[in-house]
Amino acid sequence: MVFVVLIVIQTILFLNRAICDEFNLSGEAGQAYALEVHVGHPPQKLNVLVDTGSATLAIASYPRKENDIYFHTASSSSLINSGKQVQAKYSQGNWSGHLASDFISFPSLYLVPEVRSDIALITKSHKFFMNGSGWQGLLGLAYLPVAAWGDNAVVGPWLDFVDKIQKKPMSFLLKLCGTQSQTNATHYGSFKMFGDDNVKPDNNFVFRTPILRKRWYEVGVLSVRLLNYTNTKKDVINNMEKDRNDTHGVSNIDVESCRELNSEKSIVDSGTTSITLPNKIFRQNFMRVVTANNNSGGTGTVSEFCYKLGLEASGKETVLFNRSAGWIGWKESDCGSNARVTGPYNASTSLLLVCSLTKPLPDVNVSIKAAQWTLCVISIVAAAVLVYLLAPCVKMFLIKPLPIAQQISLSQAALVEQENA
């Protein structure tokens, strides 16, 4: 009987672990995906939004109207609060708080041990936490140059501390699956981590995109295309195959639009469901949507049509982020809607040059160091000039005038007497 009970318990544990392995991300429609995290000793369970568009692990440390769950700093015996002010601003919302460190663990990431990591304790925020979002913080997965900062303080990324304790660089994988049924609005996904030595992109991830600059996950966007629903799936595939086999593939790309798309930066951001485009590109595609809606004979308004387009454009694919090697891998997912990844497409000319993807931009770390050295040199020069100008005054105060010797006065008097004689 005891043996049977043990088998049942082991089976239940195995099934629970298998389910957790499959899905450890969840979120509501129109919001990003959240992951369970344990913070401090004893551990406090919170949910953090998985965000590749930032680099800081930031958690709420105060009660809010929309959510009374937060990290109780007084209850963690392992918390080290530096008291240094840090802040971060986003496209929507901002927060400020203190730089601290504590032990961080993710129950669903079995290959990642508990690590002491920098964290930002959010003490004040504005339009950062969403009503009913169900998450109490942010897990930034980007690079150090875009981490939250303050006066003489920078919040180190959690991934950097993981790399340090593992003594090897780590990569992570995001699989976004969307809803499991039409009656359930909750979206599910999977977040996994593994060492770079276990990554085999040639076998598992055919499509790789280079990370142009290690700040955000900045990539090059060549074009934005809208498919007409009147086209059959066979027509779409045939057109894609034609473009892929074209040895002059660069001629099929609008160079002006390509440069316009990358005039600022294009980042892969898991923390938003929006697709943000430059004004010129947005207007062009908006008119295409209006034309398609008018030609379809539908009764819905353009805003409704665009809203549906925005939801469907969020993509259901598997994305591998290799931070150390500097590339992102794309693969068709085995869950969610039927999203396609096609290619590769041939080009006789370097697209990096044609679309101006390699234009030099100042690296943030280098810029900070250069500014520090510049200020140091300016300070030294200013100090030298000040010393030079004040030297006579200092000399007057420090060096006392010597008394005139008596014999000199007597000699001068004698000379006068001789002249008078």
NORRAJO-V538299 format. One record per backbone hydrogen bond with DSSP energy under -0.5 kcal/mol. CO is the residue of the C=O (numbers start at 1). NH is the residue of the N-H. If there is no record, write none. Layout:
co->[CO,CO]
nh->[NH,NH]
This chain:
co->[1,2,3,4,5,6,7,8,9,10,11,12,13,14,15,16,17,18,19,25,26,27,28,33,34,35,37,38,39,41,41,44,46,47,47,48,49,49,51,51,52,54,54,56,56,57,58,59,60,67,68,70,71,72,73,75,76,79,80,80,84,86,87,88,93,94,95,96,96,97,98,99,99,100,101,102,103,104,105,105,106,108,109,111,115,115,117,119,119,120,120,121,122,124,126,130,136,137,138,138,139,143,144,146,148,149,150,150,153,154,157,158,159,160,161,162,163,163,169,171,172,173,174,174,175,175,178,181,183,184,186,187,188,188,189,189,190,192,194,195,196,200,200,201,204,206,207,209,210,213,213,215,216,216,217,218,219,220,225,228,232,233,234,235,236,237,238,239,240,241,242,243,244,245,246,248,249,250,253,254,255,256,257,258,260,266,267,268,269,270,274,278,279,280,281,282,283,284,285,286,287,288,289,290,291,292,293,293,294,301,302,303,304,305,306,307,308,309,311,312,316,317,318,319,320,320,321,321,322,322,326,327,328,329,330,331,337,350,351,352,352,353,356,363,364,365,366,367,368,369,370,371,372,373,374,375,376,377,378,379,380,381,382,383,384,385,386,387,390,391,392,393,394,395,398,405,406,407,408,409,410,411,412,413,414,415,416,417]
nh->[5,6,7,8,9,10,11,12,13,14,15,16,17,18,19,20,21,22,23,189,34,187,31,50,26,48,46,105,44,77,78,39,37,136,137,35,51,139,54,141,217,141,142,58,140,120,138,122,71,64,70,72,73,75,76,77,79,81,82,101,99,97,149,95,90,126,88,123,124,86,121,82,83,119,80,117,40,115,38,107,109,110,112,113,104,117,102,100,121,59,122,98,61,96,94,133,60,49,58,140,51,146,147,55,155,87,152,153,150,156,161,162,163,164,165,166,167,168,196,194,321,192,176,319,177,190,188,184,185,181,180,27,177,178,24,25,175,173,171,198,199,203,204,205,206,208,330,328,212,215,218,143,215,218,268,212,266,222,227,231,236,237,238,239,240,241,242,243,244,245,246,246,346,247,249,251,252,253,255,258,259,260,261,262,263,219,269,270,272,33,276,282,283,284,285,286,287,288,289,290,291,292,293,294,295,296,297,298,297,305,306,307,308,309,310,311,312,313,314,315,333,176,331,174,322,329,172,323,326,327,211,322,209,320,207,318,339,354,355,357,358,356,359,367,368,369,370,371,372,373,374,375,376,377,378,379,380,381,382,383,384,385,386,387,388,389,390,391,394,395,396,397,398,399,400,409,410,411,412,413,414,415,416,417,418,419,420,421]
